[in-house]
Amino acid sequence: MFIGSVEINGYAALAPMAGVADRAFRQICADFGAAYTVSEMVSSKGLCYGDRKSRELMVLDPEAGPSAIQLFGDDPEYMAKAAREALTFHPDILDINFGCPAPKIVNNHCGSALLQEPHLCEQIVKAVKEAVPIPVTAKIRKGFHRGDDVAVEVARACEAGGADAITVHGRTRDQMYAPPNDRECIARVKAAVKVPVIANGDIVTAADAAAMYEETGCDLVMIGRGALGAPWIFTEIHALLHEGRTLPAPPLSRRMAVLYRQTELAAKLKGEKVALLEARKHAAWYMRGLKGAAGYRTAAGTISTLEELARLCARVIEENENTAV
Ligand SMILES: Cc1cc2nc3c(=O)[nH]c(=O)nc-3n(C[C@H](O)[C@H](O)[C@H](O)COP(=O)(O)O)c2cc1C
């Protein structure tokens, strides 16, 4: 499929996840076949005021394949200025966040708060679109309040503003991440707009991805939490959808090797201290479901060097060699 002029080769994209889907994780997911990755969300106002952290979030890796920088903000002018700034980091696509449910974002009239103002969404998309020569996309939710169903209206507004694709997460803001994820809502958006629709929410297996395609008619699926500690989900989806094959779960030694590789890469990019602090949560995800996982989580909570991580991985493999699934 194409997002504007950008070809997306594959079946599944990695969702933007602030504090989690950093450069190292995005690179690992791309290695496993993620067709497209999106940066952690970046504050348009932060960028306009020269915030260093906001700029760091926009660094992309050309080897990671098609990549978007995601911006959030409620002021079309700031968003346009931020979009021009983002261009200096050479994204293929700019994505606009109309879905974040976090109180600190919503209380600032950003993220999913804007779902209540489709006309403003349209103006923001239009301003960004006019500011940059690359495709612009919008990521939305079903609505703000429980019971809202404004996705079609907001998607149409974004399309009218010039959006080249719409990503839909079938939950309202009030639901946060609680079930259900409404696939029918995503299907209605797909039927209502001409631009490609990317379907998001609760895909944790290749079969879930297949069901999402079938039930929504979407053009691409996007995976968030299902990729945490399991970036091989992209290979599994490709195997199922391209070849009809169900891949076995990777052996534990491989899972631990990927955790180590991801952390090593993160250490190169942000230094061992920060990378290892952040690796603690990733380690817990990679060790999910193992016998003794709670103990490993506690152990992972104390690691601060790559060497300690290597020792923990070796211990996990040794203790689970015959029992791991
Ligand atoms: C830790 C975390 C951080 C997230 N950060 C962002 C973000 O920066 N921008 C965004 O649009 N969505 C963000 N999301 C939402 C995801 O992109 C996705 O829409 C949501 O998790 C539902 O998909 P899933 O069920 O596959 O996880 C975040 C989700 C999580 C769990």
The ligand as an SDF file (V2000), in Angstrom:
LIG
                    3D

 31 33  0  0  0  0  0  0  0  0999 V2000
    3.3250    2.9290   26.5830 C   0  0  0  0  0  0  0  0  0  0  0  0
    2.4760    3.4610   25.4720 C   0  0  0  0  0  0  0  0  0  0  0  0
    2.8190    4.6690   24.8930 C   0  0  0  0  0  0  0  0  0  0  0  0
    2.0420    5.1970   23.8440 C   0  0  0  0  0  0  0  0  0  0  0  0
    2.4300    6.3550   23.2380 N   0  0  0  0  0  0  0  0  0  0  0  0
    1.7430    6.8170   22.1560 C   0  0  0  0  0  0  0  0  0  0  0  0
    2.2040    7.9440   21.4130 C   0  0  0  0  0  0  0  0  0  0  0  0
    3.2560    8.5360   21.6980 O   0  0  0  0  0  0  0  0  0  0  0  0
    1.4490    8.3410   20.3480 N   0  0  0  0  0  0  0  0  0  0  0  0
    0.2950    7.6970   19.9790 C   0  0  0  0  0  0  0  0  0  0  0  0
   -0.3520    8.0930   19.0140 O   0  0  0  0  0  0  0  0  0  0  0  0
   -0.1460    6.6190   20.6530 N   0  0  0  0  0  0  0  0  0  0  0  0
    0.5680    6.1570   21.7060 C   0  0  0  0  0  0  0  0  0  0  0  0
    0.1500    5.0160   22.3360 N   0  0  0  0  0  0  0  0  0  0  0  0
   -1.0110    4.2860   21.8040 C   0  0  0  0  0  0  0  0  0  0  0  0
   -0.5530    3.2040   20.8040 C   0  0  0  0  0  0  0  0  0  0  0  0
    0.0510    3.7690   19.6850 O   0  0  0  0  0  0  0  0  0  0  0  0
   -1.7560    2.3410   20.3720 C   0  0  0  0  0  0  0  0  0  0  0  0
   -2.6860    3.1850   19.7230 O   0  0  0  0  0  0  0  0  0  0  0  0
   -2.4420    1.6320   21.5260 C   0  0  0  0  0  0  0  0  0  0  0  0
   -1.4950    1.0470   22.4080 O   0  0  0  0  0  0  0  0  0  0  0  0
   -3.4080    0.5470   21.0230 C   0  0  0  0  0  0  0  0  0  0  0  0
   -2.7150   -0.4100   20.2480 O   0  0  0  0  0  0  0  0  0  0  0  0
   -2.2610   -1.8370   20.8550 P   0  0  0  0  0  0  0  0  0  0  0  0
   -3.4900   -2.4820   21.4390 O   0  0  0  0  0  0  0  0  0  0  0  0
   -1.6840   -2.5740   19.6940 O   0  0  0  0  0  0  0  0  0  0  0  0
   -1.2640   -1.5420   21.9400 O   0  0  0  0  0  0  0  0  0  0  0  0
    0.8950    4.5020   23.3970 C   0  0  0  0  0  0  0  0  0  0  0  0
    0.5550    3.2750   24.0060 C   0  0  0  0  0  0  0  0  0  0  0  0
    1.3290    2.7610   25.0080 C   0  0  0  0  0  0  0  0  0  0  0  0
    0.9440    1.4230   25.6130 C   0  0  0  0  0  0  0  0  0  0  0  0
  1  2  1  0
  2  3  1  0
  2 30  2  0
  3  4  2  0
  4  5  1  0
  4 28  1  0
  5  6  2  0
  6  7  1  0
  6 13  1  0
  7  8  2  0
  7  9  1  0
  9 10  1  0
 10 11  2  0
 10 12  1  0
 12 13  2  0
 13 14  1  0
 14 15  1  0
 14 28  1  0
 15 16  1  0
 16 17  1  0
 16 18  1  0
 18 19  1  0
 18 20  1  0
 20 21  1  0
 20 22  1  0
 22 23  1  0
 23 24  1  0
 24 25  2  0
 24 26  1  0
 24 27  1  0
 28 29  2  0
 29 30  1  0
 30 31  1  0
M  END
$$$$
